[in-house]
Amino acid sequence: MGSITLQGTAAAQATTVETWRTTFADGSTLQQADTNVYTLALENDAWKVQDDQHPDAGSQQPPQDTPGAAPVPGAPVAPGAADQSRNWAGYTATGGSFTTVAGTWTVPTISAGRTPAADATWVGIGGVSSHDLIQAGTDASVQAGQVRYTAWVELLPQASQPVPLAVNAGDTVSVTIAQQPDERWQIRIQNTTTGQAYTKTVTYQSSRSSAEWIEEAPAVGRRTLLPLDNFGTITFTGATAVADGQQRTITQAGGQAITMSSATGQPLAQPSALGSDGTSFSVRRTDVTVPQIAPRSRAVPSQTLSN
């Protein structure tokens, strides 16, 4: 149970977060948090539910065969091991209260195949052990034999939103997310190749519990992972964070490497060791291929599951 807010003497609003486990055709599982906002009314000394809203429902994306459907970066799928994930590869740091994260990379060149595929590169704050995550980055998606490159921001539980900044294969992109006063955050995505930049300030309540520098296999509708495209190798530089008021490299922040693995434990994308500066590393796509997975069933929600 989350927060309960009284609205006068005979009305209230209660918020809960349920975590659902989805079983896939390959036997793997995907966990997803859904928010319920209940409107309660006091009748005859008893609280009764008058309405149940699902704010996360509006963030669902169309299925992949819908024209214009886009991959959705998001929180990690249950990894099964501290250093493995079904959809993340890179580094995460959890030792402190994080108020800034930054990183730079070059948008990879993706071949246009017939099979839908995608990858996303981003930095973020929150999400490793919490339901909140503020993130920004770039992605490439292959659909109908075409490759689309996009810059985007995402504030969970809302869906990712493309931003009006053109990015193409070979462009160098720098992203900074920095906390401002009054729960505001400034997000800046700069295409240093073209000299153009996008800056936006948003209001967001963050746990500030982690910082991430991630290469991801995005999802469609948050419940179906797309096959990871062959992005080759992506190199992060200038990967830093502010933790507990101090500027930190990944090394100084105690960053931990995460390998993206298939349901059978085969590595799909592997991070390198950190460079001597503590702010640089690469993520390499392996030659392992995995067919697209699709939901088969949805189980009873559990409050004990975690990302």
Order of alpha helices (4+ residues) and beta strands (2+ residues): beta-beta-beta-beta-beta-beta-beta-beta-beta-beta-beta-beta-beta-beta-beta-beta-beta-beta-beta-beta-beta-beta-beta
